[in-house]
Amino acid sequence: MMRIAVTGAAGSLGGRVVQLLGDRADVDVVAMTRRKLPAEAFPPQVEVAVANYADPPALRAALKGVDTLVLVSSDGPDAQVLLHHRNVVAAATAEGVGHVAALSSVDADVASPFCYAVVNRLTEDLLLSSGVPCSFARASLYVEFFQAWLIEARTTGLLRLPAADGRISLVARDDVARSLAALAVGEPTGRHHDITGPESVDLAGIASITTEAWGTPVAYVDIPDAVYCAETAASGLDPWWLYAFSSMFASVREQRWDRVRDDYAQLTGHSPVALRDALSAHG
């Protein structure tokens, strides 16, 4: 019986990975959470371990006897996230975990303007240098994440973002979860797998697809980054997230998310969900 631990198990992505793995008869699942949750938060066959990313002893305790770790990213400011990931990698190394299947991003590059792309690449490097066998799911931007801007645009009729002519292969979060689950039950690949949607489109194309899926006219308006930052700051968004989103759109403008690969189909045997279908399901 394979024993698989999943970090971030209380989140949308980590929770879905726990569910997918928990449905298998050949896997024992350990759901790692930062705080104690109600007993009904997970299926009864899932073991829960409270282990904050910032608590190395708790991380080591949670990883005792674990064969494979699914490392779902922490959140918050980039330096904090990197420290959290370093703690997890150190605990996995100390406990002799045999495989780490880690979430990363298509834009995993220290040269990227996107703060989390830098963190993701440094986390990959930490794992590769640790000696622990590993596999990476480099995910594109999630449909569900991007949908927040689309919902606002459905009300105003305008998708006002600083993306220029940048193209993005938006991917359904569930497809990312399925990719991580597939990597977790397989042998370590020692490389990254790009998990993208089936098409890459610019923001005007995303607006057009949104119009079709939701039946509400939406038009894309490219705005300068300074205007986006001023308007978003006025909305009261936390300064860190304003910086994170602004740096993400800078990476979009550099065409760092313009990538379509068939890695998801190779891992799961299924086709990724198209943006139009994902929006129709959540409309």
N, C-alpha and C positions, 0 to 999 in steps of 0.2 A: 504494500500500500504506500503510495507516494504521499508525503506530507508537504503541503504547499502553504506558505504564509503570504498574505496580501496586505501591504501597507495602505493607508488611506481608505480603509474598508468602510468607513461611515460616509464617504463621499459618493457622488453619483457614479463615477467611473469605477472606483475600487469596489463599491458595493455590487455593481453588475458583474465584475470579475469573480467576486465571491459566490454570487448566485450561479454563474456558469460552471464554476469548478465544483460547487456544492452539489450540483445535479449529477455528478459523475460517481459511480460506485467504486472507482479505483483510486480515489483521492480523499485524503483527510485535509480539511481546510482550516487554517488559523486566520481569523480576521483580526488584524492589528488596528487598534483605534487609539486615538489620543486620550479619550476619556471613556469612562464606563457608560454604556448605553443600556436601555431597557432590554430585558431578556428576549422580547419578541422582535428585536431589530434584525436578527438573523435567523435562518432556519435552525432547528434544534440540533442538527448534525454538525453545525459549524462551531468550532471552538473560538472563543474570543479572548484576545490578549490585549490588555491596556498597556500601550507602550508609546509614549510621546517621542517624536523625532529628536527632541532635545534631551532625552534621558537615556544615555548609553547603557547603563545596567539593565533597565527595563527592556531595551531593544535586544540585548543579548539573551535575556530570560525568554523573551517571546520567540527567539530563533533557535532555541535548543532543540535538536532533533529534526530540524526542518531540512528537507531535501532541496526545495526550490523556493525562492523568494520572488514575488512579483512586486517590484518597487514602483509604486505610483507616486508621482512627484508631490512634495510638500508644497506649501503656498506661502505667500507673504513676500517681503522684500528679498531681493536676489541673494544678498549675502547670507541671510538667515536660511534660505532654501538650500544653498550650497552647503552650509554647515550641517543642516539636517541630513542631507544626502551623505555627507562624509561620515556622520555618525552611523548611519545604516550600513554603509559599505564596511566600516570598521567592525561592526557587530557581526555582519555576515561572514567576514573573513575569520574573525576570532572563533565563531561557532562552527566553522567548516561547512557552511552552506554549499551545496554542490552546483547550484545554478542560480543566477539572478537574471530574470526577465524584466528589463527596465523600460519604463515609459520615457521617451525622448520626443524630439520634434523634428520635422522635416528640415527646419532651419536651425540645425544644431551646429553652430559655428562661432568660434570666439571672435571672428571678424564681423559678425552680424551686429546691426544697431539694436536688435531686440534683446532686452536684458535676459529674458529666460532662455533664449537660444544659446547665449554664452554659458549660462548655468547648465543647460542640458549637455552641451559638449564637454564641459569640465567634469560633469558627473560621469559621462561615458568614459572619459580618460581615467577618472578615479577607479572605475570598475576594471578597466582593461589593465591598469597597472597593479591592481590588487592581487591578481592571480586567480580570482574566482571566475569560473566559466560563466559567460554571460551572453545575452541576446538583447537586442534593442528594438523596440517598436517606435520608429520615428513617425509620429502622427502629424497630419496636417491640422489646420484649425478646425475646431468642431462646429458643425452646423448649429448645435444647441447653444454654443457660446456666442456665435455671430448673430444668432436669432434675436438677441436683445436689441441690436441696432435695427434689425428688420421690423420688429414689433413697433418700435418708435416711428419708423418710416411709414408703416401702414397707417398710422394716425395722422402724420403730417403730409404724407405723399412724397416726401423727399428723403433720400438716403444721403445725408451730408457727412462725408468722411474724407480724410486726407490720404486717399489711396492712389491718386493719379490714375494711371492705366494698369496698375498692378493686377495680376491674375492670381486666383486662389483655387485650390482643389479642396473645397470644404468636404469634411468627412463626418459621418454620423458617429456619435460617441459610442454607440453600441458596437459598431464595427471595430473601433479601437479596443474595446473590452474583449471582443471575440478574438482579436489578434493576440492580445496579451495572454488570454487563456490558452490559446493554441501553442504559443511559445512556451508557456509554463509546463505543459505536459509533454513537450518534446525534448530532444537533446539540445544542449547549448549550441548555438550556431556560430558564436564568436563574431557576429557582424550585425549591422543594422538592417532593418526592413522598413521601407517607406510605406506607411499606411495612409492612403489618399482616397479621395472620392474618385468617381469614374470620369470626371471632366474638370478642366480648369477654365475658369471664366473671370472676366474683369468685373468691376463693381456695377457697370452698366448692365452686364449680362445677369448678375445676381439680382439686380432690381427687376429686370424683365422676367426672370423665373419666379420671383416673389409675386409679381403682378399676376402671372398665370396661376400659380398655386393657390393664392389667397383671394383672387378676384378683386383686388383693390389696386388701383394705379400707384406705382412707386417709381420714381425717377432718381437716378444717381446724380449728385452734384459734388464735384471734386472741390474741396476747400483747402486752403493753406493750413499747414500744421499749426501755425500760430493762432489762426482763427479757431481751429478745433480745440486747442488747449485752453484758450480764453473762454470759449463757450462751455466746455466741459468743467472747467474750474468753477465757473459761475453756478453750475448745477449742484455743487457741493461734493463732488466726488473726491474721495481721499487722494491727496497729492501723489502717493506712491502709485496708485492704480492709474492715475492720469499719466504719469511717466511711463508706466508699463504699456498702456494702450498706445500712447504716442510712439514709443520705440517699436512696437509691433507694426504699426502702419508704415513706419520708415522701412521696415524689412519687406513689407508688402510692395512698397514703391520700388524696391530693388529687385523685384520678381523672385524673391527667395521661396515663395510658396507656389510657384507656377510649376507644379510637378504632378504627373499622373503615372503611377506604377501599378503592377499587377501583384504585388507582394501579398495583399490581403487575400486574393483569390488563391494564391499558392499555399497560404497558411491554413485557410479555412475551407476551401473548395466552393466558396460562394462569391458572388459579385457584390461589390460595395453598393450601398444605397445611394441613389442619385439625389442631388439637392432638391429637385422638384418633388420627388416622392417623400423625402424627409420633411419638407415644409408642409406638404399636403397632409401628412400624418399628424403634424403638430399645429395645424391651422385652427 
